[in-house]
Each structure stands twice: as C-alpha cells, then as structure tokens.
Amino acid sequence: MDLTPSSVGPGAGVTASGHGCDPQAPVDVTIGDVAVGKTVAGVDGAFEVPLVTGTVDVGRYQVTAKCGRTLVAPLDVVLVGSIGADTFTVTVILFFLVLGGWYYGHRLASHLLARRGE
C-alpha cells in the first residue's frame, strides 16, 4: 500500500492506494485502531481512498487496509512550520526600506558635515 503523502501535518489529507485485494472486496482503512476510510476494490483488486486524519495526533502510525488480505504502510503526522510567501515579501520590503533609509541618512549626514566645514 502507498500513502500520498507519507508525512503530513495534523488534519491534512492523505490518499491510500494499493492493489492485491480480492476483486470488488470492501476495503476498510484504519490508522491504529481508528477507522479513517472505506471503499471497494476494483475488478483488478486495486483501490484508492482519501483518508480522514482530523483526529490523529502528531506521531508515527501504521495505516492498515483490510480487503481480503492486509496491507500496511507507515504514516508520519508532524508539526509543520513554514514561512509563507506573504511573510517573505514583507521581510524583503522591510530590508530594502531599512537599507534605503540608512543610505540616504548617511548621505544627508555627510552633506551636512561638508557644509559645516565651509
């Protein structure tokens, strides 16, 4: 069985897919002991099902699909931290504002000092 993606933040979507089930068998998917998805295998024994991970805490879990045989795959639920595009944009703008303020302030101070020496 494959999980896409195999690492997610809490509550994020995961898709389980696999093959080797009995044709048209019900597929029950659990994370630990919690039921998170249900579907029916195709005539070729393959399946794909979105999983509901909203109640799963951070940690490493075994995802199990039962469909006439048992398929397993690991799932990591992790805390995710990132800098979004908006934060990056604001940081760049502030950097250039500070740099520009320093540059023009330095030029103004140099000009005033030069006039004092006249």
VODO-705448 format. One record per atom (N, C-alpha, C): residue number from 1; atom name; x, y, z; residue in three letters. Coordinates in steps of 0.05 Angstrom, whole numbers, plus 32768, in hexadecimal, padded with zeros to 4 digits. Atoms other than C-alpha are relative to their C-alpha. Layout:
N
+-----+------+------+------+------+------+
:  nr : atom :   xx :   yy :   zz : rest :
+-----+------+------+------+------+------+
: NUM :   CA :    X :    Y :    Z :  ALA :
...
+-----+------+------+------+------+------+
This chain:
118
+-----+------+------+------+------+------+
:  nr : atom :   xx :   yy :   zz : rest :
+-----+------+------+------+------+------+
:   1 :    N : 8011 : 7FE8 : 8000 :  MET :
:   1 :   CA : 8000 : 8000 : 8000 :  MET :
:   1 :    C : 8012 : 8019 : 8000 :  MET :
:   2 :    N : 7FF2 : 7FE6 : 8001 :  ASP :
:   2 :   CA : 8017 : 8047 : 7FF1 :  ASP :
:   2 :    C : 7FEF : 8016 : 800C :  ASP :
:   3 :    N : 800E : 7FE9 : 7FF6 :  LEU :
:   3 :   CA : 8005 : 8087 : 8015 :  LEU :
:   3 :    C : 800C : 8019 : 7FF3 :  LEU :
:   4 :    N : 7FF7 : 7FE7 : 800D :  THR :
:   4 :   CA : 8008 : 80CA : 7FF2 :  THR :
:   4 :    C : 7FF3 : 8018 : 800E :  THR :
:   5 :    N : 7FE4 : 8003 : 7FF9 :  PRO :
:   5 :   CA : 8027 : 80F0 : 8014 :  PRO :
:   5 :    C : 8003 : 7FED : 8018 :  PRO :
:   6 :    N : 7FFB : 8012 : 7FE9 :  SER :
:   6 :   CA : 8047 : 80C3 : 8049 :  SER :
:   6 :    C : 8006 : 800F : 801A :  SER :
:   7 :    N : 7FFC : 7FEF : 7FE8 :  SER :
:   7 :   CA : 8054 : 80FD : 8079 :  SER :
:   7 :    C : 7FED : 8018 : 7FFC :  SER :
:   8 :    N : 8013 : 7FEA : 8002 :  VAL :
:   8 :   CA : 801E : 8131 : 8088 :  VAL :
:   8 :    C : 7FFF : 800F : 801B :  VAL :
:   9 :    N : 8007 : 7FF2 : 7FE8 :  GLY :
:   9 :   CA : 800B : 8166 : 80BA :  GLY :
:   9 :    C : 7FE5 : 7FF6 : 800B :  GLY :
:  10 :    N : 8019 : 8009 : 7FF4 :  PRO :
:  10 :   CA : 7FD1 : 8159 : 80EA :  PRO :
:  10 :    C : 7FE8 : 8009 : 7FEF :  PRO :
:  11 :    N : 8019 : 7FF9 : 800F :  GLY :
:  11 :   CA : 7F8E : 8157 : 80C4 :  GLY :
:  11 :    C : 8003 : 8002 : 7FE2 :  GLY :
:  12 :    N : 7FFC : 7FFE : 801D :  ALA :
:  12 :   CA : 7FAE : 8157 : 807F :  ALA :
:  12 :    C : 7FF6 : 7FE7 : 7FF2 :  ALA :
:  13 :    N : 800A : 8016 : 8010 :  GLY :
:  13 :   CA : 7F95 : 812B : 8047 :  GLY :
:  13 :    C : 8015 : 7FEC : 7FF8 :  GLY :
:  14 :    N : 7FEF : 8016 : 8009 :  VAL :
:  14 :   CA : 7FB4 : 80E8 : 8036 :  VAL :
:  14 :    C : 7FF0 : 7FEE : 7FEE :  VAL :
:  15 :    N : 800D : 8013 : 8011 :  THR :
:  15 :   CA : 7FA3 : 80B8 : 7FFF :  THR :
:  15 :    C : 800E : 7FE5 : 8002 :  THR :
:  16 :    N : 7FF5 : 801B : 8000 :  ALA :
:  16 :   CA : 7FAD : 806D : 8007 :  ALA :
:  16 :    C : 7FF9 : 7FF2 : 7FE6 :  ALA :
:  17 :    N : 8005 : 800F : 8018 :  SER :
:  17 :   CA : 7FB4 : 8042 : 7FCA :  SER :
:  17 :    C : 800F : 7FE6 : 8001 :  SER :
:  18 :    N : 7FF3 : 801A : 8000 :  GLY :
:  18 :   CA : 7FC5 : 7FFA : 7FBF :  GLY :
:  18 :    C : 7FF4 : 7FED : 7FEC :  GLY :
:  19 :    N : 800A : 8015 : 8012 :  HIS :
:  19 :   CA : 7FBA : 7FBA : 7F99 :  HIS :
:  19 :    C : 8005 : 7FE5 : 800D :  HIS :
:  20 :    N : 7FFD : 801B : 7FF5 :  GLY :
:  20 :   CA : 7FB6 : 7F70 : 7FA7 :  GLY :
:  20 :    C : 7FE8 : 7FF8 : 8012 :  GLY :
:  21 :    N : 8018 : 8006 : 7FF1 :  CYS :
:  21 :   CA : 7F71 : 7F72 : 7FC8 :  CYS :
:  21 :    C : 7FF0 : 7FEC : 7FF0 :  CYS :
:  22 :    N : 8013 : 8011 : 800E :  ASP :
:  22 :   CA : 7F3B : 7F40 : 7FB7 :  ASP :
:  22 :    C : 7FF0 : 8012 : 7FEE :  ASP :
:  23 :    N : 8010 : 7FEF : 8012 :  PRO :
:  23 :   CA : 7F15 : 7F5B : 7F7A :  PRO :
:  23 :    C : 7FE5 : 8008 : 800D :  PRO :
:  24 :    N : 8019 : 7FF4 : 7FF6 :  GLN :
:  24 :   CA : 7EDC : 7F89 : 7F8F :  GLN :
:  24 :    C : 7FFB : 7FFB : 801E :  GLN :
:  25 :    N : 8002 : 8004 : 7FE3 :  ALA :
:  25 :   CA : 7EEB : 7F7C : 7FD9 :  ALA :
:  25 :    C : 7FFD : 801B : 800E :  ALA :
:  26 :    N : 8001 : 7FE8 : 7FF0 :  PRO :
:  26 :   CA : 7ED9 : 7FB1 : 800D :  PRO :
:  26 :    C : 801C : 8005 : 800C :  PRO :
:  27 :    N : 7FE6 : 7FF8 : 7FF5 :  VAL :
:  27 :   CA : 7F18 : 7FD7 : 8024 :  VAL :
:  27 :    C : 7FFB : 8012 : 8018 :  VAL :
:  28 :    N : 8002 : 7FF0 : 7FE8 :  ASP :
:  28 :   CA : 7F1A : 7FF0 : 806B :  ASP :
:  28 :    C : 801C : 8009 : 8009 :  ASP :
:  29 :    N : 7FE5 : 7FF5 : 7FFA :  VAL :
:  29 :   CA : 7F54 : 801F : 807D :  VAL :
:  29 :    C : 7FFF : 800C : 801C :  VAL :
:  30 :    N : 7FFD : 7FF5 : 7FE5 :  THR :
:  30 :   CA : 7F6A : 802F : 80C4 :  THR :
:  30 :    C : 801B : 800C : 8004 :  THR :
:  31 :    N : 7FE6 : 7FF6 : 7FF6 :  ILE :
:  31 :   CA : 7FA0 : 8058 : 80E4 :  ILE :
:  31 :    C : 8000 : 7FF8 : 801D :  ILE :
:  32 :    N : 8001 : 800C : 7FE5 :  GLY :
:  32 :   CA : 7FB0 : 8032 : 8123 :  GLY :
:  32 :    C : 7FE6 : 7FF1 : 8002 :  GLY :
:  33 :    N : 801A : 800D : 7FFD :  ASP :
:  33 :   CA : 7F6B : 801D : 813B :  ASP :
:  33 :    C : 7FE9 : 8011 : 7FF6 :  ASP :
:  34 :    N : 8014 : 7FED : 8009 :  VAL :
:  34 :   CA : 7F46 : 8058 : 811C :  VAL :
:  34 :    C : 7FF9 : 7FFD : 7FE3 :  VAL :
:  35 :    N : 8009 : 8002 : 801B :  ALA :
:  35 :   CA : 7F1D : 804E : 80DD :  ALA :
:  35 :    C : 8002 : 801B : 7FF2 :  ALA :
:  36 :    N : 7FFC : 7FE6 : 800D :  VAL :
:  36 :   CA : 7F31 : 8084 : 80AB :  VAL :
:  36 :    C : 7FF8 : 8000 : 7FE2 :  VAL :
:  37 :    N : 8008 : 8001 : 801C :  GLY :
:  37 :   CA : 7F1A : 806C : 8066 :  GLY :
:  37 :    C : 7FF3 : 7FE5 : 7FF9 :  GLY :
:  38 :    N : 800E : 8018 : 800A :  LYS :
:  38 :   CA : 7EEF : 803A : 8041 :  LYS :
:  38 :    C : 7FFA : 8003 : 7FE3 :  LYS :
:  39 :    N : 8006 : 8000 : 801D :  THR :
:  39 :   CA : 7EE7 : 8027 : 7FF8 :  THR :
:  39 :    C : 7FFC : 7FE3 : 7FF8 :  THR :
:  40 :    N : 8003 : 801B : 800B :  VAL :
:  40 :   CA : 7EDF : 7FEB : 7FCB :  VAL :
:  40 :    C : 8016 : 7FFD : 7FEB :  VAL :
:  41 :    N : 7FEB : 8006 : 8014 :  ALA :
:  41 :   CA : 7F18 : 7FCC : 7FA3 :  ALA :
:  41 :    C : 7FF4 : 7FFC : 7FE5 :  ALA :
:  42 :    N : 800A : 8004 : 801B :  GLY :
:  42 :   CA : 7F11 : 7FCB : 7F58 :  GLY :
:  42 :    C : 8002 : 7FE2 : 7FF8 :  GLY :
:  43 :    N : 8000 : 801B : 8009 :  VAL :
:  43 :   CA : 7F0B : 7F8C : 7F2E :  VAL :
:  43 :    C : 801D : 7FF5 : 7FFD :  VAL :
:  44 :    N : 7FE4 : 8008 : 8000 :  ASP :
:  44 :   CA : 7F57 : 7F8C : 7F2A :  ASP :
:  44 :    C : 800D : 7FFE : 801B :  ASP :
:  45 :    N : 7FF6 : 8002 : 7FE4 :  GLY :
:  45 :   CA : 7F5E : 7F8E : 7F76 :  GLY :
:  45 :    C : 800E : 8019 : 800A :  GLY :
:  46 :    N : 7FF3 : 7FE6 : 7FF9 :  ALA :
:  46 :   CA : 7F78 : 7FD6 : 7F77 :  ALA :
:  46 :    C : 7FEC : 8012 : 800D :  ALA :
:  47 :    N : 8011 : 7FEC : 7FF3 :  PHE :
:  47 :   CA : 7F5D : 800E : 7FA2 :  PHE :
:  47 :    C : 800F : 801A : 8004 :  PHE :
:  48 :    N : 7FF5 : 7FE6 : 7FF9 :  GLU :
:  48 :   CA : 7F67 : 8057 : 7FB2 :  GLU :
:  48 :    C : 7FEA : 800D : 8011 :  GLU :
:  49 :    N : 8013 : 7FF4 : 7FEE :  VAL :
:  49 :   CA : 7F46 : 807B : 7FEC :  VAL :
:  49 :    C : 800C : 8017 : 8010 :  VAL :
:  50 :    N : 7FF6 : 7FEA : 7FEF :  PRO :
:  50 :   CA : 7F4E : 80BF : 800E :  PRO :
:  50 :    C : 7FFB : 7FF8 : 801E :  PRO :
:  51 :    N : 8002 : 8006 : 7FE4 :  LEU :
:  51 :   CA : 7F5A : 80B9 : 8059 :  LEU :
:  51 :    C : 7FF9 : 8019 : 8010 :  LEU :
:  52 :    N : 8007 : 7FEA : 7FEE :  VAL :
:  52 :   CA : 7F3C : 80E4 : 8090 :  VAL :
:  52 :    C : 8013 : 7FFF : 8018 :  VAL :
:  53 :    N : 7FEB : 8000 : 7FEB :  THR :
:  53 :   CA : 7F76 : 80F7 : 80BF :  THR :
:  53 :    C : 7FFB : 8015 : 8015 :  THR :
:  54 :    N : 8005 : 7FE9 : 7FEE :  GLY :
:  54 :   CA : 7F55 : 812F : 80E6 :  GLY :
:  54 :    C : 8004 : 7FFA : 801E :  GLY :
:  55 :    N : 7FFD : 8007 : 7FE4 :  THR :
:  55 :   CA : 7F57 : 810A : 8129 :  THR :
:  55 :    C : 801A : 7FF3 : 8008 :  THR :
:  56 :    N : 7FE7 : 800D : 7FFB :  VAL :
:  56 :   CA : 7F9D : 80EE : 8123 :  VAL :
:  56 :    C : 8015 : 8014 : 800A :  VAL :
:  57 :    N : 7FEB : 7FEF : 7FF4 :  ASP :
:  57 :   CA : 7FD2 : 810D : 8150 :  ASP :
:  57 :    C : 801B : 7FFC : 7FF3 :  ASP :
:  58 :    N : 7FE5 : 8002 : 800B :  VAL :
:  58 :   CA : 801B : 8119 : 813F :  VAL :
:  58 :    C : 800C : 7FE6 : 8009 :  VAL :
:  59 :    N : 7FF3 : 8019 : 7FFA :  GLY :
:  59 :   CA : 8042 : 80D8 : 813C :  GLY :
:  59 :    C : 8003 : 7FEE : 7FE7 :  GLY :
:  60 :    N : 7FFD : 8014 : 8016 :  ARG :
:  60 :   CA : 8053 : 809B : 8111 :  ARG :
:  60 :    C : 7FEB : 7FEB : 8004 :  ARG :
:  61 :    N : 8016 : 8013 : 7FFF :  TYR :
:  61 :   CA : 801A : 806C : 8100 :  TYR :
:  61 :    C : 8003 : 7FEB : 7FEB :  TYR :
:  62 :    N : 8003 : 8015 : 8014 :  GLN :
:  62 :   CA : 800D : 802C : 80DB :  GLN :
:  62 :    C : 7FE4 : 8002 : 7FF4 :  GLN :
:  63 :    N : 8019 : 7FFF : 800E :  VAL :
:  63 :   CA : 7FD7 : 8033 : 80A7 :  VAL :
:  63 :    C : 7FFB : 7FE4 : 7FF5 :  VAL :
:  64 :    N : 8007 : 801B : 8008 :  THR :
:  64 :   CA : 7FB4 : 7FF1 : 8099 :  THR :
:  64 :    C : 7FE7 : 8000 : 7FEE :  THR :
:  65 :    N : 8017 : 8004 : 8012 :  ALA :
:  65 :   CA : 7F86 : 7FDF : 805F :  ALA :
:  65 :    C : 7FFA : 7FE2 : 8000 :  ALA :
:  66 :    N : 8009 : 801C : 8000 :  LYS :
:  66 :   CA : 7F5E : 7F9E : 8066 :  LYS :
:  66 :    C : 7FEC : 7FFD : 7FE9 :  LYS :
:  67 :    N : 8010 : 8003 : 8018 :  CYS :
:  67 :   CA : 7F41 : 7F84 : 8025 :  CYS :
:  67 :    C : 8002 : 7FE3 : 7FF6 :  CYS :
:  68 :    N : 7FFB : 801C : 8007 :  GLY :
:  68 :   CA : 7F46 : 7F38 : 8026 :  GLY :
:  68 :    C : 801D : 7FF9 : 8006 :  GLY :
:  69 :    N : 7FE5 : 8002 : 7FF6 :  ARG :
:  69 :   CA : 7F8F : 7F42 : 8037 :  ARG :
:  69 :    C : 8006 : 801A : 800F :  ARG :
:  70 :    N : 7FF9 : 7FE8 : 7FF0 :  THR :
:  70 :   CA : 7FB1 : 7F75 : 8064 :  THR :
:  70 :    C : 8018 : 800D : 7FF4 :  THR :
:  71 :    N : 7FEA : 7FEF : 800B :  LEU :
:  71 :   CA : 7FDC : 7FAD : 8047 :  LEU :
:  71 :    C : 8006 : 8015 : 8015 :  LEU :
:  72 :    N : 7FF8 : 7FEC : 7FED :  VAL :
:  72 :   CA : 8004 : 7FDD : 8073 :  VAL :
:  72 :    C : 8014 : 8013 : 7FF4 :  VAL :
:  73 :    N : 7FED : 7FEB : 8008 :  ALA :
:  73 :   CA : 802B : 801D : 806B :  ALA :
:  73 :    C : 8004 : 8013 : 8018 :  ALA :
:  74 :    N : 7FFC : 7FEC : 7FEA :  PRO :
:  74 :   CA : 804B : 804F : 809C :  PRO :
:  74 :    C : 7FF6 : 801B : 7FF8 :  PRO :
:  75 :    N : 8008 : 7FE4 : 8004 :  LEU :
:  75 :   CA : 802F : 8095 : 80A4 :  LEU :
:  75 :    C : 800B : 8010 : 8017 :  LEU :
:  76 :    N : 7FF6 : 7FED : 7FED :  ASP :
:  76 :   CA : 8052 : 80CE : 80C7 :  ASP :
:  76 :    C : 7FEF : 8019 : 8001 :  ASP :
:  77 :    N : 800F : 7FE7 : 7FFC :  VAL :
:  77 :   CA : 8027 : 8106 : 80E3 :  VAL :
:  77 :    C : 8012 : 8013 : 800F :  VAL :
:  78 :    N : 7FEB : 7FEF : 7FF5 :  VAL :
:  78 :   CA : 8056 : 8140 : 80F1 :  VAL :
:  78 :    C : 7FF5 : 801D : 8002 :  VAL :
:  79 :    N : 8006 : 7FE3 : 7FFE :  LEU :
:  79 :   CA : 8052 : 8189 : 8107 :  LEU :
:  79 :    C : 800F : 800D : 7FE9 :  LEU :
:  80 :    N : 7FF5 : 7FF3 : 8018 :  VAL :
:  80 :   CA : 805E : 81B5 : 80CB :  VAL :
:  80 :    C : 8002 : 801D : 8006 :  VAL :
:  81 :    N : 7FFC : 7FE3 : 7FFD :  GLY :
:  81 :   CA : 807C : 81FA : 80CF :  GLY :
:  81 :    C : 800D : 800A : 7FE6 :  GLY :
:  82 :    N : 7FF4 : 7FF6 : 8018 :  SER :
:  82 :   CA : 808C : 8224 : 8093 :  SER :
:  82 :    C : 7FFC : 801E : 7FFF :  SER :
:  83 :    N : 8003 : 7FE4 : 8005 :  ILE :
:  83 :   CA : 8095 : 826B : 807C :  ILE :
:  83 :    C : 7FF1 : 8002 : 7FE6 :  ILE :
:  84 :    N : 8010 : 7FFD : 8018 :  GLY :
:  84 :   CA : 805E : 827C : 804B :  GLY :
:  84 :    C : 800B : 8016 : 7FEE :  GLY :
:  85 :    N : 7FF8 : 7FEC : 8014 :  ALA :
:  85 :   CA : 8067 : 82A7 : 800D :  ALA :
:  85 :    C : 7FFB : 801C : 800A :  ALA :
:  86 :    N : 8006 : 7FE5 : 7FF6 :  ASP :
:  86 :   CA : 8046 : 82E2 : 802F :  ASP :
:  86 :    C : 8014 : 8009 : 8014 :  ASP :
:  87 :    N : 7FEC : 7FF9 : 7FEC :  THR :
:  87 :   CA : 8077 : 82E1 : 8069 :  THR :
:  87 :    C : 801A : 8006 : 7FF2 :  THR :
:  88 :    N : 7FE7 : 7FFC : 800F :  PHE :
:  88 :   CA : 80B2 : 82DC : 8039 :  PHE :
:  88 :    C : 7FFF : 801B : 7FF2 :  PHE :
:  89 :    N : 8003 : 7FE7 : 800E :  THR :
:  89 :   CA : 8098 : 8317 : 8010 :  THR :
:  89 :    C : 8003 : 8018 : 8013 :  THR :
:  90 :    N : 7FFE : 7FEB : 7FEC :  VAL :
:  90 :   CA : 8090 : 8343 : 804E :  VAL :
:  90 :    C : 801C : 8003 : 8009 :  VAL :
:  91 :    N : 7FE4 : 7FFF : 7FF6 :  THR :
:  91 :   CA : 80D6 : 8331 : 8066 :  THR :
:  91 :    C : 8012 : 800D : 7FEB :  THR :
:  92 :    N : 7FEF : 7FF4 : 8015 :  VAL :
:  92 :   CA : 80F5 : 8344 : 8023 :  VAL :
:  92 :    C : 7FFA : 801E : 7FFE :  VAL :
:  93 :    N : 8007 : 7FE4 : 8002 :  ILE :
:  93 :   CA : 80CF : 8386 : 8020 :  ILE :
:  93 :    C : 800C : 800F : 8018 :  ILE :
:  94 :    N : 7FF4 : 7FF2 : 7FE9 :  LEU :
:  94 :   CA : 80E5 : 8398 : 8067 :  LEU :
:  94 :    C : 801E : 8002 : 7FFE :  LEU :
:  95 :    N : 7FE3 : 7FFF : 8004 :  PHE :
:  95 :   CA : 812D : 8386 : 8057 :  PHE :
:  95 :    C : 8008 : 8017 : 7FEE :  PHE :
:  96 :    N : 7FF9 : 7FEA : 8013 :  PHE :
:  96 :   CA : 812E : 83B6 : 801C :  PHE :
:  96 :    C : 7FF9 : 801B : 800B :  PHE :
:  97 :    N : 8007 : 7FE6 : 7FF4 :  LEU :
:  97 :   CA : 810B : 83ED : 8043 :  LEU :
:  97 :    C : 8016 : 8008 : 8014 :  LEU :
:  98 :    N : 7FEB : 7FFA : 7FEC :  VAL :
:  98 :   CA : 813F : 83E8 : 807B :  VAL :
:  98 :    C : 801A : 8007 : 7FF1 :  VAL :
:  99 :    N : 7FE8 : 7FFB : 8010 :  LEU :
:  99 :   CA : 8178 : 83E5 : 8048 :  LEU :
:  99 :    C : 7FFF : 801B : 7FF3 :  LEU :
: 100 :    N : 8003 : 7FE6 : 800D :  GLY :
: 100 :   CA : 815D : 8421 : 8022 :  GLY :
: 100 :    C : 8001 : 8017 : 8015 :  GLY :
: 101 :    N : 7FFF : 7FEC : 7FEB :  GLY :
: 101 :   CA : 8152 : 8448 : 8063 :  GLY :
: 101 :    C : 801C : 8005 : 800A :  GLY :
: 102 :    N : 7FE4 : 7FFD : 7FF7 :  TRP :
: 102 :   CA : 8199 : 843A : 8079 :  TRP :
: 102 :    C : 8011 : 800F : 7FEA :  TRP :
: 103 :    N : 7FF0 : 7FF4 : 8016 :  TYR :
: 103 :   CA : 81B6 : 844E : 8034 :  TYR :
: 103 :    C : 7FFA : 801E : 7FFF :  TYR :
: 104 :    N : 8007 : 7FE4 : 8003 :  TYR :
: 104 :   CA : 8190 : 8490 : 802F :  TYR :
: 104 :    C : 8007 : 800F : 801A :  TYR :
: 105 :    N : 7FF8 : 7FF3 : 7FE7 :  GLY :
: 105 :   CA : 819C : 849F : 8079 :  GLY :
: 105 :    C : 801D : 8005 : 8001 :  GLY :
: 106 :    N : 7FE3 : 7FFD : 8000 :  HIS :
: 106 :   CA : 81E6 : 8494 : 8070 :  HIS :
: 106 :    C : 8008 : 8016 : 7FEC :  HIS :
: 107 :    N : 7FFA : 7FEB : 8013 :  ARG :
: 107 :   CA : 81E7 : 84C1 : 8032 :  ARG :
: 107 :    C : 7FF9 : 801C : 800B :  ARG :
: 108 :    N : 8009 : 7FE6 : 7FF4 :  LEU :
: 108 :   CA : 81C0 : 84F8 : 8057 :  LEU :
: 108 :    C : 8014 : 8008 : 8015 :  LEU :
: 109 :    N : 7FEC : 7FFA : 7FEA :  ALA :
: 109 :   CA : 81F0 : 84F4 : 8093 :  ALA :
: 109 :    C : 801A : 800A : 7FF3 :  ALA :
: 110 :    N : 7FE8 : 7FF8 : 800D :  SER :
: 110 :   CA : 822C : 84F8 : 8064 :  SER :
: 110 :    C : 7FFE : 801C : 7FF4 :  SER :
: 111 :    N : 8005 : 7FE6 : 800C :  HIS :
: 111 :   CA : 820E : 8534 : 8040 :  HIS :
: 111 :    C : 8000 : 8016 : 8015 :  HIS :
: 112 :    N : 8001 : 7FEC : 7FEB :  LEU :
: 112 :   CA : 8200 : 8559 : 8081 :  LEU :
: 112 :    C : 801B : 8005 : 800C :  LEU :
: 113 :    N : 7FE5 : 7FFD : 7FF6 :  LEU :
: 113 :   CA : 8246 : 854C : 809B :  LEU :
: 113 :    C : 8012 : 800F : 7FED :  LEU :
: 114 :    N : 7FF1 : 7FF2 : 8014 :  ALA :
: 114 :   CA : 8263 : 8565 : 805A :  ALA :
: 114 :    C : 7FF9 : 801E : 8000 :  ALA :
: 115 :    N : 8009 : 7FE4 : 8000 :  ARG :
: 115 :   CA : 823A : 85A5 : 805E :  ARG :
: 115 :    C : 800B : 800E : 8019 :  ARG :
: 116 :    N : 7FF5 : 7FF5 : 7FE7 :  ARG :
: 116 :   CA : 8252 : 85B0 : 80A6 :  ARG :
: 116 :    C : 801D : 8009 : 7FFD :  ARG :
: 117 :    N : 7FE3 : 7FFB : 8004 :  GLY :
: 117 :   CA : 829A : 85AF : 808E :  GLY :
: 117 :    C : 8004 : 8018 : 7FEE :  GLY :
: 118 :    N : 7FFC : 7FEA : 8012 :  GLU :
: 118 :   CA : 828E : 85E9 : 805D :  GLU :
: 118 :    C : 8008 : 8019 : 800E :  GLU :
+-----+------+------+------+------+------+
